[in-house]
């Protein structure tokens, strides 16, 4: 709930700010999307922590406001998840469960090209902040659940996408992109053999989303 509150507060702030600067004649779009991307996380290896990348899926909101006839301000925020359950070949072993959770915020600008009366092609750069963690529980190695500290990632991202309007006010939106940035983590888990260990790395990955969009 805390993560959702942060995202909603940021979204409301962005909406209020852009509405103040955008001309009334310039349309805006608000969307809900299914997302997929890559989570940058870590695991403990004795006295050190080691980074790894894992896919995730999630949901997000998007706000897109044309500031001129061919340039738009873009805001995206969302949450990501992944869950896995593994069963042992031995009936006496408990199930191993792995899960991860994250949230993200992106602000950018898109060059927009209108194609006919019902379609818009857009592409552009953005700045993204992502934060996530993983949880391990069950199996012979994790008799008690262990949840890592958060990994924080700052990244530059680029994307290309399109809007296909189904009516004057409702349409479909999809986009694909890449990111490259810096991720860092410090293990603050009580009782962990790697408590106090730090890691910094430069990840890159793929992102995509698609969903419904409303003209506002």
LINFEN-V141583 format. One record per residue. N is the residue number from 1. RES is the residue in one small letter. PHI is phi as a letter, one per 20 degrees, with the letter a starting at -180 (* if undefined). NEAR is the number of other C-alpha atoms within 10 Angstrom. Layout:
N|RES|PHI|NEAR, N|RES|PHI|NEAR
//
This chain:
1|x|*|6, 2|x|f|7, 3|x|f|12, 4|x|f|13, 5|x|f|10, 6|x|f|13, 7|x|f|21, 8|x|f|15, 9|x|f|11, 10|x|f|16, 11|x|f|19, 12|x|f|10, 13|x|f|12, 14|x|f|16, 15|x|f|17, 16|x|f|11, 17|x|f|11, 18|x|f|18, 19|x|f|13, 20|x|f|10, 21|x|e|9, 22|x|e|17, 23|x|f|13, 24|x|f|9, 25|x|f|9, 26|x|e|13, 27|x|f|16, 28|x|c|21, 29|x|c|19, 30|x|c|18, 31|x|c|20, 32|x|c|20, 33|x|c|21, 34|x|e|18, 35|x|c|22, 36|x|b|21, 37|x|a|19, 38|x|c|17, 39|x|e|27, 40|x|d|28, 41|x|c|25, 42|x|b|24, 43|x|c|19, 44|x|e|16, 45|x|c|10, 46|x|m|12, 47|x|e|12, 48|x|d|16, 49|x|d|22, 50|x|c|16, 51|x|f|17, 52|x|b|11, 53|x|d|13, 54|x|b|11, 55|x|f|16, 56|x|b|19, 57|x|c|19, 58|x|a|18, 59|x|c|18, 60|x|b|22, 61|x|d|22, 62|x|c|20, 63|x|c|24, 64|x|c|23, 65|x|c|24, 66|x|f|22, 67|x|e|18, 68|x|b|15, 69|x|f|12, 70|x|c|13, 71|x|c|17, 72|x|c|24, 73|x|e|20, 74|x|c|22, 75|x|c|23, 76|x|c|23, 77|x|b|23, 78|x|a|23, 79|x|c|24, 80|x|c|24, 81|x|b|19, 82|x|b|16, 83|x|c|12, 84|x|b|10, 85|x|c|11, 86|x|d|12, 87|x|d|12, 88|x|f|12, 89|x|f|7, 90|x|e|7, 91|x|f|8, 92|x|e|7, 93|x|e|12, 94|x|f|16, 95|x|f|15, 96|x|e|19, 97|x|c|17, 98|x|c|18, 99|x|b|15, 100|x|b|21, 101|x|b|19, 102|x|b|23, 103|x|b|21, 104|x|b|20, 105|x|c|20, 106|x|c|19, 107|x|c|17, 108|x|a|19, 109|x|c|21, 110|x|c|23, 111|x|e|17, 112|x|d|19, 113|x|c|15, 114|x|e|14, 115|x|d|12, 116|x|m|7, 117|x|e|9, 118|x|c|13, 119|x|c|16, 120|x|c|17, 121|x|d|17, 122|x|c|19, 123|x|b|19, 124|x|r|19, 125|x|e|19, 126|x|a|19, 127|x|d|17, 128|x|c|21, 129|x|d|17, 130|x|c|22, 131|x|b|22, 132|x|b|22, 133|x|b|22, 134|x|c|23, 135|x|c|16, 136|x|c|20, 137|x|b|19, 138|x|n|18, 139|x|m|17, 140|x|f|12, 141|x|e|10, 142|x|c|13, 143|x|f|12, 144|x|d|11, 145|x|f|14, 146|x|c|17, 147|x|d|16, 148|x|f|22, 149|x|f|19, 150|x|f|21, 151|x|e|23, 152|x|d|20, 153|x|c|24, 154|x|d|20, 155|x|b|20, 156|x|e|17, 157|x|c|22, 158|x|c|19, 159|x|b|19, 160|x|c|17, 161|x|b|19, 162|x|b|20, 163|x|d|23, 164|x|d|18, 165|x|f|19, 166|x|e|13, 167|x|b|10, 168|x|f|10, 169|x|c|11, 170|x|c|18, 171|x|b|19, 172|x|d|18, 173|x|c|24, 174|x|b|18, 175|x|b|18, 176|x|c|18, 177|x|a|18, 178|x|c|17, 179|x|c|21, 180|x|b|17, 181|x|a|17, 182|x|c|15, 183|x|d|22, 184|x|b|19, 185|x|b|25, 186|x|c|19, 187|x|f|22, 188|x|d|15, 189|x|f|14, 190|x|f|11, 191|x|n|8, 192|x|f|15, 193|x|f|15, 194|x|d|19, 195|x|g|18, 196|x|n|15, 197|x|f|17, 198|x|c|15, 199|x|b|15, 200|x|c|16, 201|x|b|14, 202|x|d|13, 203|x|e|19, 204|x|b|17, 205|x|a|16, 206|x|d|15, 207|x|c|19, 208|x|b|18, 209|x|b|20, 210|x|a|21, 211|x|r|19, 212|x|d|20, 213|x|c|25, 214|x|c|18, 215|x|f|17, 216|x|c|13
//
